[in-house]
């Protein structure tokens, strides 16, 4: 795996913090995004809006930089 960008590192830190507090979230930075959600409609809606933006900007919304 190649070295993570600062944006990706930031997203991973947010993911760890959300796990600590057992909270759903969606975050977007310049160059990365992350989501953990189960039943939160607001988080779901935010991600769906971002997927639409990615499509409009020819970005692969299914890309998983964590793998």
CHARMM-style PDB file with segment names, atoms N, HN, CA, C and O in Angstrom:
ATOM      1  N   UNK     1       0.837  -1.178   0.000  1.00  0.00      PROA
ATOM      2  CA  UNK     1       0.000   0.000   0.000  1.00  0.00      PROA
ATOM      3  C   UNK     1       0.883   1.244   0.000  1.00  0.00      PROA
ATOM      4  O   UNK     1       1.866   1.318   0.737  1.00  0.00      PROA
ATOM      5  N   UNK     2       0.525   2.217  -0.832  1.00  0.00      PROA
ATOM      6  HN  UNK     2      -0.274   2.156  -1.431  1.00  0.00      PROA
ATOM      7  CA  UNK     2       1.330   3.428  -0.875  1.00  0.00      PROA
ATOM      8  C   UNK     2       1.053   4.303   0.341  1.00  0.00      PROA
ATOM      9  O   UNK     2       0.056   4.121   1.039  1.00  0.00      PROA
ATOM     10  N   UNK     3       1.929   5.234   0.577  1.00  0.00      PROA
ATOM     11  HN  UNK     3       2.739   5.383   0.010  1.00  0.00      PROA
ATOM     12  CA  UNK     3       1.816   6.117   1.735  1.00  0.00      PROA
ATOM     13  C   UNK     3       0.543   6.963   1.642  1.00  0.00      PROA
ATOM     14  O   UNK     3       0.177   7.438   0.567  1.00  0.00      PROA
ATOM     15  N   UNK     4      -0.116   7.139   2.777  1.00  0.00      PROA
ATOM     16  HN  UNK     4       0.182   6.753   3.650  1.00  0.00      PROA
ATOM     17  CA  UNK     4      -1.351   7.910   2.808  1.00  0.00      PROA
ATOM     18  C   UNK     4      -1.064   9.406   2.720  1.00  0.00      PROA
ATOM     19  O   UNK     4      -0.035   9.888   3.194  1.00  0.00      PROA
ATOM     20  N   UNK     5      -1.996  10.125   2.105  1.00  0.00      PROA
ATOM     21  HN  UNK     5      -2.832   9.733   1.720  1.00  0.00      PROA
ATOM     22  CA  UNK     5      -1.891  11.581   2.053  1.00  0.00      PROA
ATOM     23  C   UNK     5      -2.326  12.146   3.400  1.00  0.00      PROA
ATOM     24  O   UNK     5      -2.872  11.417   4.228  1.00  0.00      PROA
ATOM     25  N   UNK     6      -2.091  13.418   3.624  1.00  0.00      PROA
ATOM     26  HN  UNK     6      -1.647  14.010   2.951  1.00  0.00      PROA
ATOM     27  CA  UNK     6      -2.543  14.057   4.863  1.00  0.00      PROA
ATOM     28  C   UNK     6      -4.066  13.996   4.972  1.00  0.00      PROA
ATOM     29  O   UNK     6      -4.604  13.807   6.063  1.00  0.00      PROA
ATOM     30  N   UNK     7      -4.754  14.154   3.855  1.00  0.00      PROA
ATOM     31  HN  UNK     7      -4.317  14.308   2.969  1.00  0.00      PROA
ATOM     32  CA  UNK     7      -6.215  14.071   3.852  1.00  0.00      PROA
ATOM     33  C   UNK     7      -6.683  12.685   4.283  1.00  0.00      PROA
ATOM     34  O   UNK     7      -7.623  12.558   5.067  1.00  0.00      PROA
ATOM     35  N   UNK     8      -6.038  11.667   3.777  1.00  0.00      PROA
ATOM     36  HN  UNK     8      -5.275  11.770   3.140  1.00  0.00      PROA
ATOM     37  CA  UNK     8      -6.397  10.296   4.140  1.00  0.00      PROA
ATOM     38  C   UNK     8      -6.079  10.015   5.604  1.00  0.00      PROA
ATOM     39  O   UNK     8      -6.866   9.365   6.294  1.00  0.00      PROA
ATOM     40  N   UNK     9      -4.946  10.494   6.082  1.00  0.00      PROA
ATOM     41  HN  UNK     9      -4.307  11.022   5.522  1.00  0.00      PROA
ATOM     42  CA  UNK     9      -4.590  10.319   7.489  1.00  0.00      PROA
ATOM     43  C   UNK     9      -5.622  10.997   8.392  1.00  0.00      PROA
ATOM     44  O   UNK     9      -6.020  10.443   9.417  1.00  0.00      PROA
ATOM     45  N   UNK    10      -6.048  12.192   8.006  1.00  0.00      PROA
ATOM     46  HN  UNK    10      -5.724  12.643   7.174  1.00  0.00      PROA
ATOM     47  CA  UNK    10      -7.057  12.927   8.751  1.00  0.00      PROA
ATOM     48  C   UNK    10      -8.355  12.126   8.833  1.00  0.00      PROA
ATOM     49  O   UNK    10      -8.952  12.007   9.903  1.00  0.00      PROA
ATOM     50  N   UNK    11      -8.783  11.580   7.702  1.00  0.00      PROA
ATOM     51  HN  UNK    11      -8.298  11.676   6.833  1.00  0.00      PROA
ATOM     52  CA  UNK    11     -10.010  10.782   7.677  1.00  0.00      PROA
ATOM     53  C   UNK    11      -9.904   9.566   8.593  1.00  0.00      PROA
ATOM     54  O   UNK    11     -10.867   9.221   9.278  1.00  0.00      PROA
ATOM     55  N   UNK    12      -8.756   8.923   8.611  1.00  0.00      PROA
ATOM     56  HN  UNK    12      -7.974   9.203   8.054  1.00  0.00      PROA
ATOM     57  CA  UNK    12      -8.571   7.773   9.496  1.00  0.00      PROA
ATOM     58  C   UNK    12      -8.634   8.177  10.966  1.00  0.00      PROA
ATOM     59  O   UNK    12      -9.165   7.439  11.796  1.00  0.00      PROA
ATOM     60  N   UNK    13      -8.093   9.347  11.285  1.00  0.00      PROA
ATOM     61  HN  UNK    13      -7.661   9.947  10.611  1.00  0.00      PROA
ATOM     62  CA  UNK    13      -8.161   9.825  12.673  1.00  0.00      PROA
ATOM     63  C   UNK    13      -9.609  10.107  13.072  1.00  0.00      PROA
ATOM     64  O   UNK    13     -10.016   9.795  14.191  1.00  0.00      PROA
ATOM     65  N   UNK    14     -10.382  10.690  12.168  1.00  0.00      PROA
ATOM     66  HN  UNK    14     -10.051  10.943  11.259  1.00  0.00      PROA
ATOM     67  CA  UNK    14     -11.803  10.946  12.426  1.00  0.00      PROA
ATOM     68  C   UNK    14     -12.533   9.615  12.624  1.00  0.00      PROA
ATOM     69  O   UNK    14     -13.392   9.494  13.498  1.00  0.00      PROA
ATOM     70  N   UNK    15     -12.189   8.631  11.815  1.00  0.00      PROA
ATOM     71  HN  UNK    15     -11.491   8.729  11.105  1.00  0.00      PROA
ATOM     72  CA  UNK    15     -12.817   7.311  11.923  1.00  0.00      PROA
ATOM     73  C   UNK    15     -12.541   6.689  13.299  1.00  0.00      PROA
ATOM     74  O   UNK    15     -13.440   6.111  13.910  1.00  0.00      PROA
ATOM     75  N   UNK    16     -11.314   6.805  13.778  1.00  0.00      PROA
ATOM     76  HN  UNK    16     -10.583   7.274  13.282  1.00  0.00      PROA
ATOM     77  CA  UNK    16     -10.973   6.274  15.100  1.00  0.00      PROA
ATOM     78  C   UNK    16     -11.737   7.011  16.201  1.00  0.00      PROA
ATOM     79  O   UNK    16     -12.226   6.391  17.145  1.00  0.00      PROA
ATOM     80  N   UNK    17     -11.835   8.322  16.077  1.00  0.00      PROA
ATOM     81  HN  UNK    17     -11.438   8.826  15.310  1.00  0.00      PROA
ATOM     82  CA  UNK    17     -12.548   9.118  17.064  1.00  0.00      PROA
ATOM     83  C   UNK    17     -14.041   8.764  17.080  1.00  0.00      PROA
ATOM     84  O   UNK    17     -14.640   8.650  18.150  1.00  0.00      PROA
ATOM     85  N   UNK    18     -14.629   8.595  15.918  1.00  0.00      PROA
ATOM     86  HN  UNK    18     -14.143   8.687  15.050  1.00  0.00      PROA
ATOM     87  CA  UNK    18     -16.039   8.218  15.834  1.00  0.00      PROA
ATOM     88  C   UNK    18     -16.274   6.841  16.448  1.00  0.00      PROA
ATOM     89  O   UNK    18     -17.300   6.607  17.086  1.00  0.00      PROA
ATOM     90  N   UNK    19     -15.321   5.931  16.254  1.00  0.00      PROA
ATOM     91  HN  UNK    19     -14.487   6.121  15.736  1.00  0.00      PROA
ATOM     92  CA  UNK    19     -15.444   4.603  16.854  1.00  0.00      PROA
ATOM     93  C   UNK    19     -15.405   4.702  18.382  1.00  0.00      PROA
ATOM     94  O   UNK    19     -16.168   4.030  19.075  1.00  0.00      PROA
ATOM     95  N   UNK    20     -14.516   5.540  18.894  1.00  0.00      PROA
ATOM     96  HN  UNK    20     -13.895   6.086  18.331  1.00  0.00      PROA
ATOM     97  CA  UNK    20     -14.394   5.734  20.335  1.00  0.00      PROA
ATOM     98  C   UNK    20     -15.730   6.177  20.940  1.00  0.00      PROA
ATOM     99  O   UNK    20     -16.117   5.721  22.015  1.00  0.00      PROA
ATOM    100  N   UNK    21     -16.423   7.068  20.234  1.00  0.00      PROA
ATOM    101  HN  UNK    21     -16.108   7.439  19.360  1.00  0.00      PROA
ATOM    102  CA  UNK    21     -17.685   7.601  20.735  1.00  0.00      PROA
ATOM    103  C   UNK    21     -18.914   6.878  20.169  1.00  0.00      PROA
ATOM    104  O   UNK    21     -20.052   7.229  20.480  1.00  0.00      PROA
ATOM    105  N   UNK    22     -18.665   5.870  19.339  1.00  0.00      PROA
ATOM    106  HN  UNK    22     -17.741   5.584  19.087  1.00  0.00      PROA
ATOM    107  CA  UNK    22     -19.746   5.093  18.729  1.00  0.00      PROA
ATOM    108  C   UNK    22     -20.734   5.992  17.982  1.00  0.00      PROA
ATOM    109  O   UNK    22     -21.944   5.930  18.200  1.00  0.00      PROA
ATOM    110  N   UNK    23     -20.185   6.827  17.098  1.00  0.00      PROA
ATOM    111  HN  UNK    23     -19.202   6.877  16.921  1.00  0.00      PROA
ATOM    112  CA  UNK    23     -21.005   7.777  16.351  1.00  0.00      PROA
ATOM    113  C   UNK    23     -20.872   7.566  14.841  1.00  0.00      PROA
ATOM    114  O   UNK    23     -19.788   7.254  14.350  1.00  0.00      PROA
ATOM    115  N   UNK    24     -21.965   7.736  14.114  1.00  0.00      PROA
ATOM    116  HN  UNK    24     -22.846   7.990  14.513  1.00  0.00      PROA
ATOM    117  CA  UNK    24     -21.887   7.707  12.660  1.00  0.00      PROA
ATOM    118  C   UNK    24     -21.316   9.046  12.175  1.00  0.00      PROA
ATOM    119  O   UNK    24     -21.445  10.069  12.848  1.00  0.00      PROA
ATOM    120  N   UNK    25     -20.690   9.018  11.009  1.00  0.00      PROA
ATOM    121  HN  UNK    25     -20.585   8.187  10.463  1.00  0.00      PROA
ATOM    122  CA  UNK    25     -20.152  10.265  10.454  1.00  0.00      PROA
ATOM    123  C   UNK    25     -19.919  10.135   8.964  1.00  0.00      PROA
ATOM    124  O   UNK    25     -19.851   9.038   8.411  1.00  0.00      PROA
ATOM    125  N   UNK    26     -19.799  11.290   8.333  1.00  0.00      PROA
ATOM    126  HN  UNK    26     -19.855  12.181   8.782  1.00  0.00      PROA
ATOM    127  CA  UNK    26     -19.323  11.403   6.963  1.00  0.00      PROA
ATOM    128  C   UNK    26     -18.477  12.659   6.923  1.00  0.00      PROA
ATOM    129  O   UNK    26     -18.923  13.725   7.346  1.00  0.00      PROA
ATOM    130  N   UNK    27     -17.263  12.542   6.421  1.00  0.00      PROA
ATOM    131  HN  UNK    27     -16.900  11.676   6.077  1.00  0.00      PROA
ATOM    132  CA  UNK    27     -16.358  13.686   6.354  1.00  0.00      PROA
ATOM    133  C   UNK    27     -15.753  13.763   4.953  1.00  0.00      PROA
ATOM    134  O   UNK    27     -15.466  12.747   4.320  1.00  0.00      PROA
ATOM    135  N   UNK    28     -15.570  15.010   4.487  1.00  0.00      PROA
ATOM    136  HN  UNK    28     -15.804  15.835   5.002  1.00  0.00      PROA
ATOM    137  CA  UNK    28     -14.950  15.254   3.181  1.00  0.00      PROA
ATOM    138  C   UNK    28     -13.834  16.262   3.375  1.00  0.00      PROA
ATOM    139  O   UNK    28     -14.023  17.299   4.012  1.00  0.00      PROA
ATOM    140  N   UNK    29     -12.677  15.953   2.825  1.00  0.00      PROA
ATOM    141  HN  UNK    29     -12.524  15.111   2.308  1.00  0.00      PROA
ATOM    142  CA  UNK    29     -11.558  16.892   2.811  1.00  0.00      PROA
ATOM    143  C   UNK    29     -11.094  17.017   1.370  1.00  0.00      PROA
ATOM    144  O   UNK    29     -11.635  16.365   0.477  1.00  0.00      PROA
ATOM    145  N   UNK    30     -10.111  17.840   1.151  1.00  0.00      PROA
ATOM    146  HN  UNK    30      -9.672  18.370   1.876  1.00  0.00      PROA
ATOM    147  CA  UNK    30      -9.539  17.983  -0.179  1.00  0.00      PROA
ATOM    148  C   UNK    30      -8.697  16.749  -0.469  1.00  0.00      PROA
ATOM    149  O   UNK    30      -7.535  16.674  -0.071  1.00  0.00      PROA
ATOM    150  N   UNK    31      -9.279  15.797  -1.153  1.00  0.00      PROA
ATOM    151  HN  UNK    31     -10.223  15.858  -1.477  1.00  0.00      PROA
ATOM    152  CA  UNK    31      -8.517  14.616  -1.545  1.00  0.00      PROA
ATOM    153  C   UNK    31      -8.946  13.321  -0.895  1.00  0.00      PROA
ATOM    154  O   UNK    31      -8.407  12.265  -1.226  1.00  0.00      PROA
ATOM    155  N   UNK    32      -9.908  13.366   0.030  1.00  0.00      PROA
ATOM    156  HN  UNK    32     -10.346  14.224   0.299  1.00  0.00      PROA
ATOM    157  CA  UNK    32     -10.351  12.122   0.670  1.00  0.00      PROA
ATOM    158  C   UNK    32     -11.696  12.346   1.362  1.00  0.00      PROA
ATOM    159  O   UNK    32     -12.074  13.468   1.701  1.00  0.00      PROA
ATOM    160  N   UNK    33     -12.392  11.241   1.551  1.00  0.00      PROA
ATOM    161  HN  UNK    33     -12.085  10.331   1.275  1.00  0.00      PROA
ATOM    162  CA  UNK    33     -13.624  11.267   2.344  1.00  0.00      PROA
ATOM    163  C   UNK    33     -13.717   9.933   3.077  1.00  0.00      PROA
ATOM    164  O   UNK    33     -13.058   8.958   2.716  1.00  0.00      PROA
ATOM    165  N   UNK    34     -14.553   9.915   4.116  1.00  0.00      PROA
ATOM    166  HN  UNK    34     -15.088  10.707   4.409  1.00  0.00      PROA
ATOM    167  CA  UNK    34     -14.741   8.685   4.879  1.00  0.00      PROA
ATOM    168  C   UNK    34     -16.145   8.688   5.465  1.00  0.00      PROA
ATOM    169  O   UNK    34     -16.726   9.739   5.737  1.00  0.00      PROA
ATOM    170  N   UNK    35     -16.669   7.492   5.650  1.00  0.00      PROA
ATOM    171  HN  UNK    35     -16.198   6.639   5.429  1.00  0.00      PROA
ATOM    172  CA  UNK    35     -18.007   7.349   6.214  1.00  0.00      PROA
ATOM    173  C   UNK    35     -18.081   6.096   7.071  1.00  0.00      PROA
ATOM    174  O   UNK    35     -17.499   5.063   6.742  1.00  0.00      PROA
ATOM    175  N   UNK    36     -18.807   6.206   8.174  1.00  0.00      PROA
ATOM    176  HN  UNK    36     -19.280   7.045   8.442  1.00  0.00      PROA
ATOM    177  CA  UNK    36     -19.244   5.065   8.964  1.00  0.00      PROA
ATOM    178  C   UNK    36     -20.679   5.391   9.338  1.00  0.00      PROA
ATOM    179  O   UNK    36     -20.942   6.385  10.014  1.00  0.00      PROA
ATOM    180  N   UNK    37     -21.596   4.561   8.904  1.00  0.00      PROA
ATOM    181  HN  UNK    37     -21.382   3.753   8.354  1.00  0.00      PROA
ATOM    182  CA  UNK    37     -23.004   4.839   9.155  1.00  0.00      PROA
ATOM    183  C   UNK    37     -23.776   3.544   9.269  1.00  0.00      PROA
ATOM    184  O   UNK    37     -23.462   2.551   8.611  1.00  0.00      PROA
ATOM    185  N   UNK    38     -24.780   3.570  10.106  1.00  0.00      PROA
ATOM    186  HN  UNK    38     -25.035   4.377  10.640  1.00  0.00      PROA
ATOM    187  CA  UNK    38     -25.691   2.441  10.200  1.00  0.00      PROA
ATOM    188  C   UNK    38     -27.112   2.925   9.962  1.00  0.00      PROA
ATOM    189  O   UNK    38     -27.750   2.516   8.991  1.00  0.00      PROA
ATOM    190  N   UNK    39     -27.615   3.788  10.833  1.00  0.00      PROA
ATOM    191  HN  UNK    39     -27.097   4.120  11.621  1.00  0.00      PROA
ATOM    192  CA  UNK    39     -29.009   4.197  10.742  1.00  0.00      PROA
ATOM    193  C   UNK    39     -29.216   5.706  10.842  1.00  0.00      PROA
ATOM    194  O   UNK    39     -30.277   6.141  11.288  1.00  0.00      PROA
ATOM    195  N   UNK    40     -28.259   6.499  10.450  1.00  0.00      PROA
ATOM    196  HN  UNK    40     -27.397   6.145  10.088  1.00  0.00      PROA
ATOM    197  CA  UNK    40     -28.395   7.948  10.561  1.00  0.00      PROA
ATOM    198  C   UNK    40     -28.775   8.540   9.203  1.00  0.00      PROA
ATOM    199  O   UNK    40     -27.948   8.557   8.291  1.00  0.00      PROA
ATOM    200  N   UNK    41     -30.000   9.020   9.053  1.00  0.00      PROA
ATOM    201  HN  UNK    41     -30.672   9.007   9.793  1.00  0.00      PROA
ATOM    202  CA  UNK    41     -30.436   9.572   7.778  1.00  0.00      PROA
ATOM    203  C   UNK    41     -29.618  10.786   7.330  1.00  0.00      PROA
ATOM    204  O   UNK    41     -29.393  10.968   6.133  1.00  0.00      PROA
ATOM    205  N   UNK    42     -29.176  11.611   8.268  1.00  0.00      PROA
ATOM    206  HN  UNK    42     -29.359  11.463   9.240  1.00  0.00      PROA
ATOM    207  CA  UNK    42     -28.394  12.792   7.888  1.00  0.00      PROA
ATOM    208  C   UNK    42     -27.058  12.395   7.277  1.00  0.00      PROA
ATOM    209  O   UNK    42     -26.640  12.975   6.275  1.00  0.00      PROA
ATOM    210  N   UNK    43     -26.386  11.419   7.864  1.00  0.00      PROA
ATOM    211  HN  UNK    43     -26.726  10.947   8.678  1.00  0.00      PROA
ATOM    212  CA  UNK    43     -25.107  10.939   7.338  1.00  0.00      PROA
ATOM    213  C   UNK    43     -25.336  10.307   5.962  1.00  0.00      PROA
ATOM    214  O   UNK    43     -24.570  10.553   5.030  1.00  0.00      PROA
ATOM    215  N   UNK    44     -26.379   9.499   5.837  1.00  0.00      PROA
ATOM    216  HN  UNK    44     -27.000   9.299   6.595  1.00  0.00      PROA
ATOM    217  CA  UNK    44     -26.717   8.874   4.558  1.00  0.00      PROA
ATOM    218  C   UNK    44     -26.957   9.940   3.480  1.00  0.00      PROA
ATOM    219  O   UNK    44     -26.422   9.841   2.376  1.00  0.00      PROA
ATOM    220  N   UNK    45     -27.751  10.942   3.801  1.00  0.00      PROA
ATOM    221  HN  UNK    45     -28.186  11.022   4.699  1.00  0.00      PROA
ATOM    222  CA  UNK    45     -28.066  11.994   2.836  1.00  0.00      PROA
ATOM    223  C   UNK    45     -26.808  12.758   2.413  1.00  0.00      PROA
ATOM    224  O   UNK    45     -26.629  13.065   1.235  1.00  0.00      PROA
ATOM    225  N   UNK    46     -25.943  13.061   3.378  1.00  0.00      PROA
ATOM    226  HN  UNK    46     -26.089  12.812   4.335  1.00  0.00      PROA
ATOM    227  CA  UNK    46     -24.710  13.781   3.052  1.00  0.00      PROA
ATOM    228  C   UNK    46     -23.851  12.975   2.079  1.00  0.00      PROA
ATOM    229  O   UNK    46     -23.299  13.529   1.128  1.00  0.00      PROA
ATOM    230  N   UNK    47     -23.742  11.679   2.316  1.00  0.00      PROA
ATOM    231  HN  UNK    47     -24.191  11.229   3.088  1.00  0.00      PROA
ATOM    232  CA  UNK    47     -22.937  10.839   1.417  1.00  0.00      PROA
ATOM    233  C   UNK    47     -23.578  10.753   0.035  1.00  0.00      PROA
ATOM    234  O   UNK    47     -22.880  10.805  -0.978  1.00  0.00      PROA
ATOM    235  N   UNK    48     -24.886  10.623  -0.009  1.00  0.00      PROA
ATOM    236  HN  UNK    48     -25.452  10.581   0.814  1.00  0.00      PROA
ATOM    237  CA  UNK    48     -25.564  10.559  -1.308  1.00  0.00      PROA
ATOM    238  C   UNK    48     -25.352  11.846  -2.105  1.00  0.00      PROA
ATOM    239  O   UNK    48     -25.146  11.795  -3.318  1.00  0.00      PROA
ATOM    240  N   UNK    49     -25.401  12.989  -1.439  1.00  0.00      PROA
ATOM    241  HN  UNK    49     -25.569  13.030  -0.454  1.00  0.00      PROA
ATOM    242  CA  UNK    49     -25.138  14.264  -2.103  1.00  0.00      PROA
ATOM    243  C   UNK    49     -23.699  14.321  -2.613  1.00  0.00      PROA
ATOM    244  O   UNK    49     -23.438  14.843  -3.697  1.00  0.00      PROA
ATOM    245  N   UNK    50     -22.778  13.786  -1.834  1.00  0.00      PROA
ATOM    246  HN  UNK    50     -22.990  13.361  -0.953  1.00  0.00      PROA
ATOM    247  CA  UNK    50     -21.378  13.781  -2.257  1.00  0.00      PROA
ATOM    248  C   UNK    50     -21.168  12.841  -3.444  1.00  0.00      PROA
ATOM    249  O   UNK    50     -20.392  13.150  -4.349  1.00  0.00      PROA
ATOM    250  N   UNK    51     -21.849  11.707  -3.445  1.00  0.00      PROA
ATOM    251  HN  UNK    51     -22.479  11.457  -2.710  1.00  0.00      PROA
ATOM    252  CA  UNK    51     -21.771  10.786  -4.591  1.00  0.00      PROA
ATOM    253  C   UNK    51     -22.220  11.504  -5.859  1.00  0.00      PROA
ATOM    254  O   UNK    51     -21.584  11.379  -6.905  1.00  0.00      PROA
ATOM    255  N   UNK    52     -23.307  12.252  -5.767  1.00  0.00      PROA
ATOM    256  HN  UNK    52     -23.824  12.354  -4.917  1.00  0.00      PROA
ATOM    257  CA  UNK    52     -23.793  13.002  -6.938  1.00  0.00      PROA
ATOM    258  C   UNK    52     -22.741  14.007  -7.401  1.00  0.00      PROA
ATOM    259  O   UNK    52     -22.490  14.132  -8.599  1.00  0.00      PROA
ATOM    260  N   UNK    53     -22.132  14.717  -6.468  1.00  0.00      PROA
ATOM    261  HN  UNK    53     -22.337  14.616  -5.494  1.00  0.00      PROA
ATOM    262  CA  UNK    53     -21.086  15.674  -6.811  1.00  0.00      PROA
ATOM    263  C   UNK    53     -19.909  14.965  -7.490  1.00  0.00      PROA
ATOM    264  O   UNK    53     -19.362  15.457  -8.477  1.00  0.00      PROA
ATOM    265  N   UNK    54     -19.524  13.793  -6.942  1.00  0.00      PROA
ATOM    266  HN  UNK    54     -19.969  13.393  -6.140  1.00  0.00      PROA
ATOM    267  CA  UNK    54     -18.419  13.043  -7.543  1.00  0.00      PROA
ATOM    268  C   UNK    54     -18.752  12.650  -8.981  1.00  0.00      PROA
ATOM    269  O   UNK    54     -17.904  12.771  -9.865  1.00  0.00      PROA
ATOM    270  N   UNK    55     -19.956  12.188  -9.219  1.00  0.00      PROA
ATOM    271  HN  UNK    55     -20.645  12.089  -8.501  1.00  0.00      PROA
ATOM    272  CA  UNK    55     -20.367  11.808 -10.579  1.00  0.00      PROA
ATOM    273  C   UNK    55     -20.292  13.002 -11.525  1.00  0.00      PROA
ATOM    274  O   UNK    55     -19.801  12.891 -12.648  1.00  0.00      PROA
ATOM    275  N   UNK    56     -20.786  14.144 -11.052  1.00  0.00      PROA
ATOM    276  HN  UNK    56     -21.184  14.234 -10.139  1.00  0.00      PROA
ATOM    277  CA  UNK    56     -20.765  15.358 -11.879  1.00  0.00      PROA
ATOM    278  C   UNK    56     -19.343  15.822 -12.185  1.00  0.00      PROA
ATOM    279  O   UNK    56     -19.110  16.514 -13.176  1.00  0.00      PROA
ATOM    280  N   UNK    57     -18.404  15.441 -11.337  1.00  0.00      PROA
ATOM    281  HN  UNK    57     -18.594  14.879 -10.532  1.00  0.00      PROA
ATOM    282  CA  UNK    57     -17.008  15.853 -11.510  1.00  0.00      PROA
ATOM    283  C   UNK    57     -16.107  14.710 -11.966  1.00  0.00      PROA
ATOM    284  O   UNK    57     -14.883  14.789 -11.859  1.00  0.00      PROA
ATOM    285  N   UNK    58     -16.731  13.642 -12.478  1.00  0.00      PROA
ATOM    286  HN  UNK    58     -17.725  13.578 -12.564  1.00  0.00      PROA
ATOM    287  CA  UNK    58     -16.021  12.496 -13.058  1.00  0.00      PROA
ATOM    288  C   UNK    58     -15.038  11.856 -12.077  1.00  0.00      PROA
ATOM    289  O   UNK    58     -13.904  11.526 -12.426  1.00  0.00      PROA
ATOM    290  N   UNK    59     -15.509  11.693 -10.846  1.00  0.00      PROA
ATOM    291  HN  UNK    59     -16.429  11.961 -10.563  1.00  0.00      PROA
ATOM    292  CA  UNK    59     -14.719  11.042  -9.801  1.00  0.00      PROA
ATOM    293  C   UNK    59     -15.386   9.719  -9.474  1.00  0.00      PROA
ATOM    294  O   UNK    59     -16.609   9.655  -9.352  1.00  0.00      PROA
ATOM    295  N   UNK    60     -14.607   8.674  -9.333  1.00  0.00      PROA
ATOM    296  HN  UNK    60     -13.613   8.726  -9.432  1.00  0.00      PROA
ATOM    297  CA  UNK    60     -15.124   7.354  -9.026  1.00  0.00      PROA
ATOM    298  C   UNK    60     -15.616   7.312  -7.574  1.00  0.00      PROA
ATOM    299  O   UNK    60     -14.812   7.317  -6.642  1.00  0.00      PROA
ATOM    300  N   UNK    61     -16.923   7.270  -7.391  1.00  0.00      PROA
ATOM    301  HN  UNK    61     -17.577   7.266  -8.148  1.00  0.00      PROA
ATOM    302  CA  UNK    61     -17.505   7.294  -6.042  1.00  0.00      PROA
ATOM    303  C   UNK    61     -17.325   5.987  -5.294  1.00  0.00      PROA
ATOM    304  O   UNK    61     -17.569   5.931  -4.089  1.00  0.00      PROA
ATOM    305  N   UNK    62     -16.903   4.933  -5.985  1.00  0.00      PROA
ATOM    306  HN  UNK    62     -16.705   4.979  -6.964  1.00  0.00      PROA
ATOM    307  CA  UNK    62     -16.708   3.634  -5.342  1.00  0.00      PROA
ATOM    308  C   UNK    62     -15.239   3.373  -4.981  1.00  0.00      PROA
ATOM    309  O   UNK    62     -14.910   2.325  -4.425  1.00  0.00      PROA
ATOM    310  N   UNK    63     -14.366   4.323  -5.296  1.00  0.00      PROA
ATOM    311  HN  UNK    63     -14.633   5.174  -5.748  1.00  0.00      PROA
ATOM    312  CA  UNK    63     -12.951   4.169  -4.978  1.00  0.00      PROA
ATOM    313  C   UNK    63     -12.769   4.084  -3.462  1.00  0.00      PROA
ATOM    314  O   UNK    63     -13.325   4.889  -2.715  1.00  0.00      PROA
ATOM    315  N   UNK    64     -11.983   3.098  -3.015  1.00  0.00      PROA
ATOM    316  HN  UNK    64     -11.531   2.444  -3.622  1.00  0.00      PROA
ATOM    317  CA  UNK    64     -11.713   2.918  -1.591  1.00  0.00      PROA
ATOM    318  C   UNK    64     -10.210   3.060  -1.372  1.00  0.00      PROA
ATOM    319  O   UNK    64      -9.463   2.113  -1.618  1.00  0.00      PROA
ATOM    320  N   UNK    65      -9.763   4.204  -0.922  1.00  0.00      PROA
ATOM    321  HN  UNK    65     -10.370   4.973  -0.722  1.00  0.00      PROA
ATOM    322  CA  UNK    65      -8.333   4.454  -0.731  1.00  0.00      PROA
ATOM    323  C   UNK    65      -7.790   3.708   0.481  1.00  0.00      PROA
ATOM    324  O   UNK    65      -6.573   3.639   0.655  1.00  0.00      PROA
ATOM    325  N   UNK    66      -8.660   3.145   1.327  1.00  0.00      PROA
ATOM    326  HN  UNK    66      -9.648   3.201   1.185  1.00  0.00      PROA
ATOM    327  CA  UNK    66      -8.180   2.416   2.501  1.00  0.00      PROA
ATOM    328  C   UNK    66      -7.651   1.031   2.150  1.00  0.00      PROA
ATOM    329  O   UNK    66      -6.963   0.415   2.964  1.00  0.00      PROA
ATOM    330  N   UNK    67      -7.951   0.535   0.972  1.00  0.00      PROA
ATOM    331  HN  UNK    67      -8.509   1.036   0.311  1.00  0.00      PROA
ATOM    332  CA  UNK    67      -7.491  -0.812   0.582  1.00  0.00      PROA
ATOM    333  C   UNK    67      -6.161  -0.741  -0.107  1.00  0.00      PROA
ATOM    334  OT1 UNK    67      -5.617  -1.770  -0.506  1.00  0.00      PROA
TER     335      UNK     67
END
